Amino acid sequence: MPKLDPTSKSKAPAKAGARNTDSGPSNAVGANDDPASMKMAHTQALAAAMPFNATKASEHGFDQGLNPPPGSSATPESNLPGGSTLTEKNASNKTGEPPPPGVNAGTRSLECVRSDATGQMLTTNQGVRIADNQNSLKLGVRGPALLEDFILREKITHFDHERIPERIVHARGSGAHGYFESYGPLSHLTKAAPFKEGGKITPVFARFSTVAGERGSKDTARDVRGFAVKFYTDEGIWDLVGNNMPVFFIQDAMKFPDLVHAVKPEPHHAMPQAASAHDTFWDFVSLMPESTHTLMWLMSDRAIPRSFATMQGFGVHTYKLVNDAGEVSFVKFHWEPKFGTHSLVWDEAVKISGADPDYHRRDLWERIEAGAFPEWELGFQVFSEEEGAAFSFDILDATKIVPEELVPVQKVGRMVLNRNPDNFFAETEQVAFCVAHVVPGIDFSNDPLLAGRIHSYADTQISRLGGPNFHEIPINAPLAPVHNNQRDGMHRQSIARGRVSYEPNSLGGGCPFQAGAAHGFVTVPEKLQAKEEQAKVRAKPEKFADHYTQATLFFDSQTPVEQAHIAAAFRFELSKVQVPAIRERMVSSLRNVCEPLAKRVAAGLGIKTLPDAMPKALEQPPTPEVTKSPTLSLKARPGDGSITARKVAILVAPGIVGQTALDVHAALFAEGAVPRFVGPHIGAIETADGVALEADASFENEPGFLFDGLVLPDGADGVDELASLGQAMDFVTDQYRHAKPIMVMGASAMLLDQADISVDLPNGQADPGIVVDDGTGTATQTFVKALAAHRHPERETDPPVL
């Protein structure tokens, strides 16, 4: 009989005690040959290393609150104390190996959750291969169907639950992946991760959306557009959730449900969809004069952008930047598109919505697939608290801008969207933005509308995405490590290792512990103003009462064409209102903005006698520093002068001259445009010179208003054919009416005559948007320049001639 090792015999009680979960020995003794007792001993040592909560004293007092220290922690002797189970070493293909210390496998790239079924057999959700996906299980070939058919039940059940609630607002959206590149270190302004060094790359996902429409509504509605960017920074998620307009309708989050209820389809008959042209919206805003400034933007061409790639973005609110020294600056965020700010005209937008309700979504996808990546520069308007307090308006008022003449926009980086999503639902639909998602270096101001958004976004995602764990959906997961004591809840994905789910603790060595002011997010302390604000009140600062000064600034800063569009938009929207008093009330409000504008709108509504101007909440507003700001006009940002991604229709029909059409096509494509041959049908077109040419679009499936420019071909027989086709002539009249550039080659001048279109403007000068090929070889390049201007509004008349 072998002799027992005395040491082993003395440690037997510790080994036995370590195998119980309801009690343990008074002294934990570890045996190197026994993992259970080693875990107990190492856990005891870890807990003993934290005899008290050393951080507790730092929780009290104002000064401590300004500079919280890191939490207490201790390092375990091994990885045993942090484990949930000793059996984690028994790995399988499913469980895998234990994670390295400090790793959360959920914070990885999307590669770990992408799937590809190429060459694979069909299976159930449980991985069981399906032999027959054509028939349900029946008793005999004529049935009945059997309840035991688990394959049918799983398939139908999943289908029945495929949809999730759509967003309350911004339901219809389109998104793309890309990156943000910082131009240089901004350490003097902020310690935020994306701006720590020049050339630093931060992955992003951007989503653009309309506000009022439902998920299946049209893209080209007159509406505010959402412009949301999720930065996957080294220090966590930063969501810059803004719009394509820098101001909003209301000043306080208390009114947000009222605004949305008013602009949504009216509840008694659920009409109109994706439109503000109805009674309840105008009833509400006509009683809310602070909406007037935003109404100017909404009635302007900003509300019907040509594409997502040609619209600005704004953070709307005033935020704070904080540097490592704790110094605070106020900031307004701006996104400026590389390709310029371009819009649709109303007639064009209406027609596009019928021909292609996915116009903007398609444009974004096609640009990225073609390599014409949308790009924006991020700009900061930075000013001090003292500077902000001296402005004639309140910087906490979301209905106001800070004119660029007061605070220039400094460019700090660029965003490029260069990858389309793999799956619209998994990425674009499930992405969850939240204003409250900020990182150290970015903080909130006291804007009362912003305060409501901080709560509302996270709250709605809980309902929409099925519970509190929406942050674990792959598209929402950060790249920065996630470690906290939040547990459980619906659709929990991560499997937390260990027994600790609270703080402070010693059983986990105090981990995860608070980062402290040096590494963690610390809210900027507000200055104490006891003499100025004695108590919490439900009120607004006095400067919030100036509802019209900046509305006037916006209108006066537009070009005459843009002002005409604003007047026409008000006329259209208010003509849809059934209640005359609402129309008159809105006109009375517009009198405080611009008397000529009010008269033009009133005339279009048949209001012969102007109502009295609406009483102002602030009869004597401060004198504005800026009365005209050219940067507020769309024309201030023509873009980089290229025609990248511009769509050009080249009309073709049997009998045209094929070679000249091909030459123009090649020249436009070389400049980055997307030219298309559009004919009576798709496919081969018999040309007069025998050149092989195929139309890839037809008059029926690609109407003229979907294009940015038009080329009319040479060849008498082909031109005669085009002249006989009403849809072809619609191309010509729509392109002219929408002020688009038109290139005329040879015999096609007859098409202009038939459409009663002059090559001269109404004032007698030559129309720069109509390029007639004179045989000198310069027409194509002249047309490229005309196309780069996007539109030639000099030819517009009100009402339109054609």
Sequence and secondary structure as in RCSB ss.txt:
>XXXX:A:sequence
MPKLDPTSKSKAPAKAGARNTDSGPSNAVGANDDPASMKMAHTQALAAAMPFNATKASEHGFDQGLNPPPGSSAT
PESNLPGGSTLTEKNASNKTGEPPPPGVNAGTRSLECVRSDATGQMLTTNQGVRIADNQNSLKLGVRGPALLEDF
ILREKITHFDHERIPERIVHARGSGAHGYFESYGPLSHLTKAAPFKEGGKITPVFARFSTVAGERGSKDTARDVR
GFAVKFYTDEGIWDLVGNNMPVFFIQDAMKFPDLVHAVKPEPHHAMPQAASAHDTFWDFVSLMPESTHTLMWLMS
DRAIPRSFATMQGFGVHTYKLVNDAGEVSFVKFHWEPKFGTHSLVWDEAVKISGADPDYHRRDLWERIEAGAFPE
WELGFQVFSEEEGAAFSFDILDATKIVPEELVPVQKVGRMVLNRNPDNFFAETEQVAFCVAHVVPGIDFSNDPLL
AGRIHSYADTQISRLGGPNFHEIPINAPLAPVHNNQRDGMHRQSIARGRVSYEPNSLGGGCPFQAGAAHGFVTVP
EKLQAKEEQAKVRAKPEKFADHYTQATLFFDSQTPVEQAHIAAAFRFELSKVQVPAIRERMVSSLRNVCEPLAKR
VAAGLGIKTLPDAMPKALEQPPTPEVTKSPTLSLKARPGDGSITARKVAILVAPGIVGQTALDVHAALFAEGAVP
RFVGPHIGAIETADGVALEADASFENEPGFLFDGLVLPDGADGVDELASLGQAMDFVTDQYRHAKPIMVMGASAM
LLDQADISVDLPNGQADPGIVVDDGTGTATQTFVKALAAHRHPERETDPPVL
>XXXX:A:secstr
     HHHHHTHHHHHHTT SS   SS   BTTBHHHHHHHHHHHHHHT SS TTGGGGSSHHHHHS        
 SSSSTT S GGGGS  TTT S   TT  TTSS GGGG    TT   B TTS B S SS   BSSTT  B TT H
HHHHHHHHHHT      SSS SEEEEEEEEEESS  TTT   GGGSSTT EEEEEEEEEESSS TTS SSSSS E
EEEEEEEETTEEEEEEEESSS  S SSGGGHHHHHHHHS BTTTTB TT   SHHHHHHHHT GGGHHHHHHHTS
GGGSBS GGGS EE  S EEEE TT  EEEEEEEEEETT   B  HHHHHHHHHH TTHHHHHHHHHHHTT   E
EEEEEEEE HHHHHHSSS TT TT    TTTS  EEEEEEEEEE  S IIIIIIT    TT   TTEEE   HHH
HHHHHHHHHHHHHHTTSTTGGGSGGG  SS    S    TT      SS  SSS STTTT S    TTTS     
    TTT  S  S   GGGG  SHHHHHHHHTS HHHHHHHHHHHHHHHHT S HHHHHHHHHHHTTT HHHHHH
HHHHTT  S       SSSS    S S  GGGSGGG   SS  TT EEEEE  TTS HHHHHHHHHHHHHTT EE
EEEESSSEE   TT    EESEETTTS GGG SEEEE   HHHHHHHHT HHHHHHHHHHHHTT  EEE GGGHH
HHHHTT  SB TTSSB TTEEE  SSS HHHHHHHHHHT   GGG  SS   
